[in-house]
Amino acid sequence: MSAGGNSGRFAATPDELRRYGEDGFFVRSAVFAPAELEVLRQAVEKVVAEAGEHGGKTYEIDGNRYRDTEAATLQYEHHAGAEMIRVIEPFHHLHPDLDRLVDDPRMTEAICGILSCPAVALWTEKINCKRPFEGSGFRWHQDSPYWSHACSDVERLPNVMLTLDDADEENGCFRVIRGSHRNGFLPGLDDESQLGPLFTDPKHFDETAEYKAILPAGSQVFFSPHSVHGSQPNRSDRPRRALVLTYQPAGRRMFKIDATRNAGPEQRSSEIA
Ligand SMILES: O=C(O)CCC(=O)C(=O)O
């Protein structure tokens, strides 16, 4: 492995690294095969079905329901009385097939290149469910402000989204604003809601620079923690499930679990420090 760590069959190409620097993201289309995706979708559905079994207390923020269980934070859909899960964070420890994904070189090798480091660890990871008709949108936001209180090196938390279903405008494809990462933390909304400051004020980025990730299942979007991103609700009868994994340099602790989870083909087991 080279000193910078950007090596292997799935290493980031010079053009991808240039795009990450200039645009804040790059895309790889249809990287995972249908049979692999089916394994991941089945694992996701099992985790979602069992998510409520881990106890915990439900609470509300800005009228939306959350639950911190022993295993994960659950976000529920945004209509009154919703029982449907919208997001589960984290998830790798909840199913062996999802744990294996953390180490997949298709996830880690390009991340090593983005971070210019020889080895990486997991920071956090989310299942975004986006169910047919009910899956709500994600307002424009950067991830960096969410993490800034917990990480002193927030610039070095690149994300990779893996699409589990074909994504288009109708089922609420992921969207990212080209170049919006360049000015670091952007001002949030001053709308008197509790989470308003975590949603990016559209006065501070160019909405017309939006890239719509209309992609087949099994595609990847690698994006910066400072990139403004979001998505519309799912208005279709098709799911738009996705996994978002966020990495950091090796040896560092996770966001929501007090342990280190180094990642990569040589790092198969969790290390509880
Ligand atoms: O899944 C999406 O469409 C948006 C995801 C997102 O914004 C996030 O996970 O931070």
The ligand as an SDF file (V2000), in Angstrom:
LIG
                    3D

 10  9  0  0  0  0  0  0  0  0999 V2000
  -31.0690    9.7150    2.0870 O   0  0  0  0  0  0  0  0  0  0  0  0
  -31.1930   10.8890    1.7180 C   0  0  0  0  0  0  0  0  0  0  0  0
  -31.8480   11.2070    0.7450 O   0  0  0  0  0  0  0  0  0  0  0  0
  -30.5120   12.0010    2.4460 C   0  0  0  0  0  0  0  0  0  0  0  0
  -29.5970   11.4940    3.4660 C   0  0  0  0  0  0  0  0  0  0  0  0
  -29.0210   12.5160    4.3300 C   0  0  0  0  0  0  0  0  0  0  0  0
  -29.1670   13.6750    4.1120 O   0  0  0  0  0  0  0  0  0  0  0  0
  -28.2410   12.1000    5.4530 C   0  0  0  0  0  0  0  0  0  0  0  0
  -28.2380   10.9010    5.7730 O   0  0  0  0  0  0  0  0  0  0  0  0
  -27.6040   12.9780    6.0890 O   0  0  0  0  0  0  0  0  0  0  0  0
  1  2  2  0
  2  3  1  0
  2  4  1  0
  4  5  1  0
  5  6  1  0
  6  7  2  0
  6  8  1  0
  8  9  2  0
  8 10  1  0
M  END
$$$$
